[in-house]
Amino acid sequence: MSLRFSIQPIRCGSLQTFEHPSWPCELWSWRTGDWQPARGGTHYGAVHAGRLSLSCSAGSFVLGAGMVFCVPGEIALTGDAEVFGITQLLNKSLFRIAGPVERQGRLRYIDGCTDSLLIPPMLKGEPCLNHLHFPAGIDQTAHTHPSLRAGLVLRGRGTCRLRDGSVPLTPGQVFHIPPDELHAFETGTSSMDVIAFHPDSDCGPEHDNHPMINRTFVDGLSARHIAEIRTAASAPLSAARACLHAHGA
C-alpha cells in the first residue's frame, strides 16, 4: 500500500491496489474504453460527469452526474461518462443506487463541514460511501483516519494540507489517503464537494441492534432485551457475512 497521499485524474483502468487482511481494495476510474472492473467483491463508485450505463445481475441502469452506486459481483460500464470507483474485494453487499448528491450534507461533521451517508453499511464494520461538503472559507482541523480513505472531487475547489505541503484539489480528481495520514482540507472563495469511500465502519446495524428488532415489543419490552426470542447466532449466515468469514475477516 502506498504510504503517501495520492491524487490522479480520471482515466480508464486500475489506479492502485491496496493489500489488507480485512479490506483489500482496488482503486479505479473509468471513462469510455474497453477496461472493466474486476468481477469479484463489491464495486462502489460515483459519476463525475456525463451519463453512465451500468449493467449487472440486477439489470441495466443509467446514472447521471452526482449519482453513486454499490454493485456486488460482475459489472459492465458503457456510455459517455467519467467515473470514480473502488472495489472492496472481500465484501458482498446489496445492490444500491443513490443520488444525485445534494448541495450540502445532512449530518454535521467538523469545523462547519457536513456529511451525508450515501451508501450505508449493511452491518456494522462494512464499507460505506459518503458525501462531504466543505463550505467556502473552511480551515479544517488536522486529523487522521484509522483506515484508507479514497474518493472523488465532485465539484468546487480546495486544498489538502499535509505534513510536508499542500495539494490543490479540482473537480474530476481521484484521491486516496492512507491510514493514519495527518491531513486537513481547506477552501477559499469556493465550496467543495467530495465523495469519500471508507472500507470499514464503526457504526451501523448489528444483529441485536437494528430498527426491526428494537421496535418489536413483547408486553412493552423491546425484543432487543429479550435474549430467548432473538434469532440465535447459530442461524445461517447471510451471503455477505459468509463471504467475509470464509476469508477470515
N, C-alpha and C positions, 0 to 999 in steps of 0.2 A: 504494500500500500504506500502511495506517495505520502511523505510526511509534511508536505507543504500545501498551502492554499494554491489552487489552480483555477484558471479561467480560460475558456475556449469558445470560439464561435460555433454556431450550429453548422454541421455538415452531415454527411450520410455515412454512419458507421459507428463502430465501437470507439469510445474515447479512453476508457480506463477500466481496469478490473481491480476490485478490492477484495482481498482474501481476509476472511474472518471465520472463526468456527461456528458462530451463530447466525451471522448475516452477510454471507458473501454476496457481492453485488457487481453488476456490470453497468457502468455509466455509458450512455449512448445518446446520439442525436440523429435526427432524420430530416432529410429534405428529398425531393424527388430523386429516386435512384433505385437500384436493384437490391441493395443491402436490406436485410430484415433482422429484427432482434432474435436472440436465442429462443428455442421452443420451451425450455423449462422455466420453472419458477413463476413469479408474478411480475408483470410489467406495470410500472407506474409512470405517468407522464403528463405533459401539458402541451397544448398547441400555442405556439407563439404568434404565428401569422398564417393566413390562408385558410383553406378548408381541407381537412384530413378525412379520408375514407378509411375506416378501421374495420377489419373483418376478423372474426374469431368464432369460437364454438357457439357463442350466444347470438350471433347474427352479424349483420353489417350496419354500420352507423357512420354518420357524417358529423364531424366535430368542427366548430369554428374557433377562432382565436379566443384565448382565455378559458377554454374548456379543458378539463382534466379527465384522466381515465385510470382504471385499475383493471387489468386483464390477466387472468391466470392462463397458463398454457400457451399454445401457439397463437401468434398474432400476425396479421398481414396489413401493411400500411401502403396506401396509394394516395394519389391526389397531388395538389399543388400547395404544400404546407411546410412550415418549419416547426419541428417537434423536439422537445426535450424528453428524454426517457431514462429510466434506470430499472434494471431487473434485479429483484431480490431472488436469488437462485434457489433458496430452500423453502420459500414461503408459497403457500397456495391459498390465495384469498378468494373473495367473491367478486364477480364482475360488477363494476360500477362506473358510471359516467356522472360528472358533476360540472357545475358552472353555467355560464361564464362567471369568472370571479367578479366580485363587487368592487366598488370604489375604495372600500376600506374593510378591515377585518371586523368580525362580530365579537371577538374576545379581546379584552385588554391584555397587553403584553408588558413591555418595559419601556420607560423613557418616552412615553407618548405614542409608541407603536402599537398596532393592533394585529390580530391573527384570526384566521378562520380555518377550521379543521375541515378540509375539502373531502379527503378520503380518510375516515377514522379507522383505528384498529378494530378488527373484528373481535379480538380478545386482547386483554392487557398484555403488552410485550410485543405485539405485532407491529408492522410498519404503518406509517401514516404520511399523508401529503397535506401540506399547509399553504395558505396564502398569507404572506407577511406584507403589511402596508406600513411604509415609512413616510409620514408627512414631510413637507418641506421643513428645513431647519433642524433636523434631528442630529444630535451628537450622542450616540448610544454609549452606554457603559460597556467597557471592555469585559468580555466574558468568554467562557468555553462551553463545549458540549461533550458529554461522555462517549458519544458515538459519532460516526460520519454524518455530515450534512451535505446534500447535493441539491442543486436546483437551477432555476432559470430566472434571469432578469426579464420580467414580462413587459414592464413599461416604466418610464421615468429614468432618472439618473441618480447616481450616488457614488459613494466610495466605500471600500472595505479597508479599514485601518488594521494593520498587522503589527507585530513586534518590530519589524525592520523596515516599515514603509507603508504606503497606501496604494491601492489598486483601484483605478476608475472603473465604474460599472455602467454599462449601457445596454439598451434592450437587445435581446437575442443572444446574450452571452450565457453559456453553461458553466457553472462553477462547482467546486467541491471544497469542503472544509474538513480536514482530518480531525479525528478525535483529539480533544484537549488543546486545540489550536486557539490561542488567545486572539480575539478579533472584536471589531465593533463596526457598525455601519453608520455612515454619515450621509446626510443630504443637504444640498444648498437651497437654491430657489425652486427646485423641482422636487416633487414627491417621487417615491419609487415603490414598485410592487414586485415581489419576488415569490416564486413558487419553490417551496423547500420540502425535500424528502427526508424523513427520519427512518432508518432501518429497524428501529425498535421504539418502544414507548413504555412509560411508567404509569399510564392510566388507561382506562378502557374497561369494557365489561369483563367480569370474571364469572366462573361457574356459579358461585354463591353470592354474586353481587351484580345483578343486571336488572333492567326495568321489569321484565316479566316476573321474575321470582320476588323482587322487592315489593311489587304491587299486587301480589297474590296473598290474600288474607284468610286465615282459618281462625274463627272465633276472635277476630280483631287483632291477631298476631301475624306479622309478615312471615311468609314461608322461608324467608332468608334466615329466620331464627328458629326454624323447626327442622332440625337435622334429620329426624326419622322419615320425613316425607320428601326431602330433596333427593333428586336422582343421584345415585351413588357414583363415585369416581370410577368404578369398575365397568360402567356402561361404555358401549363402543365409542371410540374417539371420532371426532369429525375428520373429514379428509384432510383439512388443513393441519390439525394437530397431529394426525398420524404421520404426515409428511415430515413435520418438524421432529417428532420423536424418533423417526427412523434414522434421522441424520444426527441424533444426539443433541438437538437444540433444547 
